[in-house]
Amino acid sequence: MGKRINKKHFIIFNNGGVISSTTPKDWARAHQNYFPNKDFSDSDNTPTVEEIEKYLTQHQNFKKLSNDDIVICYDYKAI
């Protein structure tokens, strides 16, 4: 089995006491107020996965782990 060309990206977070997982773009859609310069109307107006992960790690204290197949951002203290 070969190496993945595109890594899968996930956000793990505490959702009211339930540990949940979602994609970065779905997380951003649920937290649009963190991206005031985007209106989420189409792909050009939705933050990229890289922008979302950068926001999480720089402003929300999320940690980021990755290997050849997967990238996970998680809030260590909340989960």
DADAGI-V849292 format. One record per pair of residues at least 12 apart in sequence whose C-alpha atoms are under 7 Angstrom apart, sorted by the first residue. I is the first residue (numbers start at 1). GAP is how many residues later the second one is. If there is no record, write none. Layout:
BEGIN
i=I gap=GAP
i=I gap=GAP
END
This chain:
BEGIN
i=3 gap=65
i=4 gap=64
i=4 gap=65
i=7 gap=61
i=7 gap=62
i=7 gap=63
i=7 gap=64
i=8 gap=61
i=8 gap=62
i=8 gap=63
i=9 gap=14
i=9 gap=15
i=9 gap=61
i=9 gap=62
i=9 gap=63
i=10 gap=12
i=10 gap=13
i=10 gap=14
i=10 gap=61
i=10 gap=62
i=10 gap=63
i=11 gap=12
i=11 gap=13
i=11 gap=61
i=11 gap=62
i=11 gap=63
i=12 gap=61
i=12 gap=62
i=13 gap=61
i=13 gap=62
i=13 gap=66
i=14 gap=64
i=14 gap=65
i=19 gap=60
i=24 gap=25
i=24 gap=28
i=25 gap=24
i=28 gap=24
i=61 gap=14
i=62 gap=12
i=62 gap=13
i=62 gap=14
i=63 gap=12
i=63 gap=13
END
